[in-house]
């Protein structure tokens, strides 16, 4: 496994080619600034036809990883384009989350940098390595290594927690940082303070300033050792060609987390950003950043926040840090507790006596690129509450059975419409549907209370019921990490409750569901669940009427239980 592909990838590639070992592996790219990807075209194993490589990098709101990497190999810059690499290469867009790569468990975590950047926590055989490069203190006051660690910096400490080895950005001294604020890099003092607080065992300082010699690095380390208590932390400067060994330990157990390779494009496209600010020094650079990001946004005054919340249904709120901001943040959370708030800090810092009201912040003056990266990370982090359903294990046969019925795209029929009307009355819900899950869409044979014929499959709750072949009940979608940021939840439909019973035909194919929706949280008791099952059986019977060649009466064994 490789972490980034800077110029060191060239000699490493030559070593791998000479080794005679099978050429396959994983490349984790933290971000696509040139110093982290320039070695890619010179990594010889990528030109070997029998080689297999998987390349992972953070997905922003624009180009995918493959497109970004291909850009540096366009003919204006390089004689060989990406398509001419001979190896079998798979590209993977990542967000904050987890994935399993062979025996290594990888946790991806957003860092603080002017480009969207991921750090990686690698766990295998009971040992843990954290790669955190490039990263800047969230709270600039921590650059000197002292101060209370809160908010996003505390989350960074948790990412480093109890690692056997932390490889951390440490480009600047505290004195140098004063003129490098917003450039996206840490100080030596900050890296030590974070790793020490995290209880890490060893810290490799890296991303050395290119103007420093080896003697300069030794001097920086000598200075920090003379005035800093490392608290048992081993600190050293990473060196080219250095080899480190970690001892195996008892394997750790892990709870399943959000998958880092989950696609989130549609969730983000449905997101509006609300800026609540009044000072031009905050509003103008914010507008510039949001315009470049091409995301829908609105700017409102504090006095108009209630109307803006009702109108925009924002997925992220950017709130200027003023003396009244903590009370306003509390008011906003009382109305929309699930929407994240990011503080916009004016150039002269936090107003005196004002408590921090947000875990994340953007401190002015800030560049457009820095603001864009911070907003992207916040959006993507909180958009990670939308999970697409996996295809059914018998997907090909299921789709064949669905198409054999020849019911897709047929006109409405009373025999189905009476079922959805009855469902809305039985369960006292505004919406009921007979939903059929096609390859890339869910198509509605009947709807009551919804003016739509189909929606994308990615947005479908019903697709989850089809994949599991079991009834799916979601009492409150906003509190369920599988659905909280789904467009049908955060968008105009505003779904809060869902219950869907799978429609499984006589040949064993699960074609869709009979489902009910509500805009308020609720649940189903056992009697109501039986009624949903009965209606689903009738709907399934009607779906197969054409296959039977007539006879539309429900089986005599069915009986409705009115809740």
N, C-alpha and C positions, 0 to 999 in steps of 0.2 A: 504494500500500500504506500502510495506517495502522497505527501502533503504539499501542494502547490508544485508548479513546474517552471521555476525560474531558470537562470542560466546553468545552475547545477544539474539540471536534467540531462544535459549533453554528456558529461563524463559518466554519469550514472547509467545512461542508456548504453554507452560503449561497454561498461562493465557487465551489464546484463546480457548483452549480445555475446560476449566472450565466455560467459559462464556455461553455456550449453543447456541451461535450465529452460523449461517451458515458459514462453513469454506471455504471461497473462497477469492481470492485476487490476487494482482500483486506484484512481487518481482523484483525490479530494482537493478541489480548488477553493480557496477561501474567498477570493473575489477576482475580478478580471482586469485589475490594473496591470500594466505591462510587466512590472518587475515580478509578478507572480505567474505569468503565462508565457513569457518570451522564450522559454526553453522548449515549449511544446513542439515547434517545427523541427527541433534538433534532437528530439528524443527518438533514437533509432528504432526501438521496438515497435513504434507506431507505423513503421514502413514494412514490417514483416507480415506476409500474407497469412500465416498460421496463428498470429498473435491475437489475443482477446483482451481488450481493455474496456473498462467502464469508467467514464469521466463524469464527475459530479461537481456542481457549482450552484451558487445561489441564483434563483430565478427572481428577477425584478418584475417590473410592471411593463417591460417592453420586450426586447428580443430574448429568445430562449438561449440556453447555453451554447448550443451548436452554432447558432448564428453569430453570437458574440466572438467565439473562438475563430470562426471562419473569417471574420473581418480583418484580423491581423495578418491573415495569409492571402489577402486579395492581391491581384497581380501588380498593383501599384507598389506593394511593400515586399512581396516575396514571390519567388519563381514557381513555387509549388502550392497548389491550393488544397484545402482540407479534404476534398473528395479524392485526391490522389494518394492519400495515406493508405497503405496496403492492408493494415490490420483490420480486424473486425472490431469496430468501436461503437459502443452504445453511450449515448449522452443522457444525463439525468438532471433535471432541474430540481433544486432542493429549496425547502423552506425550513423554518425552525421546527425541529422534531427529531425522531429517531428512525434508524434503519439498521438492519442486520446485514453485514457483508462478510459472508463466511463465518469464521469464528469470532469476528470482531463486532462488537456492538458500538454503533456510532450515534452520538447525540450532537445535533447541530444547533448552534446558539448564535443569535445575531450579536455582532460587535458594533462598536461606535466608530464609524469611519465614513468619509465622504462618498464612498461607494458602498452599495449593499454588500455586506461582508458577513461570512459565517465563521465562527470558531468551531473546532471539532473536539469532542471528548471521546476517546477511544478506550474501550474496556475489553480485555481478553485475558483468560487464565488468571483472573483475580487482580490483574494489574491495570492501572489507569494512567493514561497520558492525555493531557489537554494541550491543544494547539490554539493559541490566542494571538493572532497576528493578521491584520493591523487593528489596533484598538486604542481609543483615547478615553481618559476619564470622563464619565458622564457629568460628575460634579467637578468642575475645574479647580475647586479649592482643594481637592485631594491630590493634585499633582505633586505636592511636596511630601506625600506619604503620610500626612497627618490629618485628622479630622474624623467626624462621625461618618460611617459608611452606611448609606441609606439608599432606598429606591432602586434604580437600575444598577448602581454599583453593588448593592447588596445581592442583586440577582446574579451579577457577574461573579461575585465571591462564591455563590452557590454552584455555579457552573464549574469552578475550579476545585470544589470541595474535596479535600482528602486525596487529591491526586498524588500518585507516586512521582510524577514528573509533570511540571507545567512549563511549556515553551511559550514565552510571553514577549510581546512587543515591548521594547525599552529603548526607543531611539534617542530620547532627549534626556538631558539633566533637567532638574526643576527650573534652573535659571534660564536654560534655552527655551523651555516650553512657553515662557511668557510671550515670546514673539512668534510662536508656532500654534497658537490656539486655533482649533478648528481644522488642523491639518490631518487629524485622525491617527495620532500616535501617542504612546504612553511615555511616561518618564520612568527612569530606573526606580525611583522611590515609590511610585504608584504600583508598579509591578510587584515589588517586594511586599508592600503593605497588603495588597490583595491576596497574594499567595500565602503570606503568613496568617492572615485572618482566615483563610480557607483551610488551614491545617495541612497544606501540601508538604511533601517531603523534600523535593528538589525543584529548583527554579533555574531554567536556562534562559538567560536574557538574550533576545535576538532582535532582528531588524535593526542592526547597528547603523548609526548614521554613516553614510558613505564617505564622509570627510574624515572619519576617525581612523587612526592607525591602531595596530595591536597595542602599542605602548599607551596610546590614548585610552583604549578600553581598560587596560590594567589600572591606569590612574583613576578612572571613574569608579571602578570597583573598589580600589583601595580607599577612596574618599568615602564611599557609602558604608564600607565595613567599619571605618573608624567612628562613625557617628550613628550607626543604626543597630538596634538589637534585632537580630534575625529570628530569635525565638526558636531555635532548633532547625530552621529552614536552611538547607544547603543552596547557596547561590553561586552561579558561575556564568561566564559569558560563553554562549554557544560559538563553536568554531567549525570551520569547514573541514570535513572529513572526520569529525569526532564521532565515536561510537559509544553508545550508552547501553547498559544492560539493566533490565528490570527483572526482579525475581517473581516467579510464579507464586500465587497464593490461592487460598480457597476461593472458588468461584462465587461470585455474588449473584443474588437473585434480582430480577428486574421486573417491574410492572410494565405492561405494554403501554407505550405512550403514543402520541400522535405521529403518524408516519411522515418523515421528512420529504418523501417523494410524492406527497399528495398534490394534485393539481388544484390551483386556487384562482385561476384566471377569471372564471365567471363570477366568483364571489367578490373579487375586487372591482369588476366592471359594474357591479350593482351597488357600490359603496359611494356615499357622498361624504365629503369632509366639511365640517363646520368650524370656521375660525371665529372666535369671539374676542375681538380686540378693538382698540380705539386709537392707539398711537401709530403714526405713519411709519416710524422707524421699525416697527414690527410688521405692520400690514403690507408694506410695499415689497420687502424681500420674500414675504410669505406668498403673496400673489404671484411673484415671478417663479417661485419654485413650483407652485401648484399648476400654473399654466404650462410649464415645461413637462410636468408629469402627466398632463392630459387626463386628469381625473376630475369628476364633477365636484364643485365646492361652492360654498357660500360664506360670506363674511357678514357678521352681525354685531351690533352693539350689545352690551350687557343687558340693557333694558328691553331688548327685543328677543331675548334668548328663548322664551317659551314659544313664541310664534315660529321661530326658526327651527326649533326641535320638532314641532308638530308638522311643519312643512317639509323638512329635509330628511327626517329619519336618519341622522348621520351614523356612519360606522366609526368615525373618529372625531373627537372634539379637540381643537387647539385653543387653549384658554390663556389669555395674557395674564401674567402675574402682576396683579394690582392689589392694593390693600383690601378690596372687596372680593377678590377672587376665591379665597377659601370658602366663604359663605355661598358664593355662586356655584362653586363646584359641588358643594353639599346639596344645593337646590337641584342641580342637574341630575345628580345621582339618585335623588328621590324620585325623579320622573323616568330615568332611563339608566338603571344601575348597571346594565351590561355594556354600555358604550364606554370605551376607554377615553381618558382625558390626558392630553399632553400639555405641559406648561410651556408657554412662550415667555422667556425671561428677557426683560429689557436690557439694554447695553450696560446700565449701571448696576445690574445685579438684582437680586431679590429685594423688594421693599423691606425696610427695617421692620422687624417684628412680625412679618407675614410668614405663617407656617407653610411648609411645602404641602401642596394639595394633590400632587400627581407623582406617580412613580417615574415617569419619563419627562424629559424637558428638552427644549431647544433654546440655547442661550444666544442672544444677539450680542454683537453683530455676527451673523452667520452667512455663509455663502449659499448660493442656490443649490449647488451640488450636495452640500452637507445637509441642508434642510430636506432635500428630496430623499436622501438615503435614510435619514431618521424617520421621516413620515412613512416611507416604504416599509421599513422594519416594523414600525408600530402597526401598520395596516396588516401586513402579512402575519405578524404574530397573533393578532386577534382574529384574523380571518381563518385561522387554523381550527375553527370550530365548524367545519363543514366537511363531512366525509362522504365520498362517492361510494355507492354500492359496488361491490365486486360482481362480475358476471356470474350467473348461475353455473354450477359445475357441469350441467348438461346444456349449456347455452345454445349450441348449434341445433340440437334436437328440439329444444324448447321453441326456438324461433321457427323451425320447420313446422312444428305442430301449430303454432300461431298462424302462420301463413296458409296452412292447409285449410283452416276454417274460412278463409276469404272474408273476414269480417272487418279488417282494417280499412279505414277511409270509406266505410259504408254510411248511408244516411241514418239519422236518429230513428229509433223504433220504440213504440209504446211499451212493448214487453220488457224492455230494459229501463225505460224512463220511469215506469211505475215502481220499480225496485228502488231507484235513488230517491224518488219522492217519499216513498214509505220510510226509507232510512232517515231522512231529515226529520220526519215527524216522530218516529220511534225514539230517536236519541236526542231530540231537541237541539239539532245542530243546523247551522246555516248552509252547509255544503256536504253533498255526498256524490261519489263518482264510481263508475265502473272503469277502471284504468287498465289498459293493456300495455305491457312493456315491450316495445319494439327495440331494434338494434341500437338506435341513437335517440329515441324519443319515448315519451309515454303518451299514448293516444287514448282519448276518452270516448268509449262507446256511448256513455250516458253521463251527464252531469246535471245536478240540481243545485243551483246557487252559485255556479261558476260559469262565466261566459268565455270559455276557451275550448278548443278542440284538441290541443296537444301542447306539451312543454318539453324542454330538453330532458333527456334521461338523467343527466347529472343532478338535476334539481329534484328528482323524484324520491319521495319517501317510499313509494310503493316498490321501487326497485330493490330496496333493502329487504322488504317482505318476500319478494320473489326469490332473491338470492338465498335467504334462509329457509324458505318454504314454511314459515311459521307466522302466526299473527304478530303484528307489530303495533305496540301501543306507546305513544310518546305523550305523556301527560302535560309537559311544558317544553316546547322546542327550544325556547330561549335558555333553558337550563340543561340542555342536552348537548354535549360537545360534538355530537355527530351532525347536528342540524342548526345550531344557534346562529350561524352566519349564512345559512342557505338563503338565496334570494327570495324564496317564497315565505321566509320567516321575517327577514329584515326589509323586504320590499313591500309594495302596496297590498299584497295579499294578506300579510301579517298573520300567518298561521301560527297558532300556539299549541293546539291539540291535534293529534292525528291518531287514528286507529284504522288499520287495514288488515283484512283477512285474505289470504292467498286464494286464487281461483285455480284449482288443480283439476285438470280434466282426467277422463277415464284412462288415457294413455300415460298418465303420470306427469304431464307437462304443467308447469306453473306459469300461467299466461299473464297474470296481473293480479289485481286485488279489487275487492269492493271496499271502499274506504270512506271515512267520514272525517270532516275537518271542523275546527272551531277556532275563533279568535281569542278565546279565553282558555286558561289552563283548566283541565278537568281529568277525570279518569273513568274507567268502565268497571262496574261490578260484575260478578260472575253471571248474573242473569242477563245483563246487557251484552256481555261478550257472547253468550249463547245465541242471542238474537242476531248479532252480527254474523256469526257462523251460519245460521239458518239462511239469512239473506244471501250470503256468499254462495251457499249451495244452490239456491234458486238461480242466481246469476250464472253459475257454471253450467247448470242444466240447460239454460237458454242458449248459452254460447255453443253448446254441442248439438243443438236442435238440427242444424243443417247436416251434420255428420250422421245423425240417426235417421234422417230422411223423413222427418215429420214428428208430430206429437209434441206439444209444448207444455204438457201438464207437469208440474213439479212432482217428484217422487212422493208417494203417500207418507213416507216416514218423516217428512219435514214438518215441523210445527213451530210457529213463532212464539217467543216469549216476550211479551210486551213489558219493557222496563218501567 
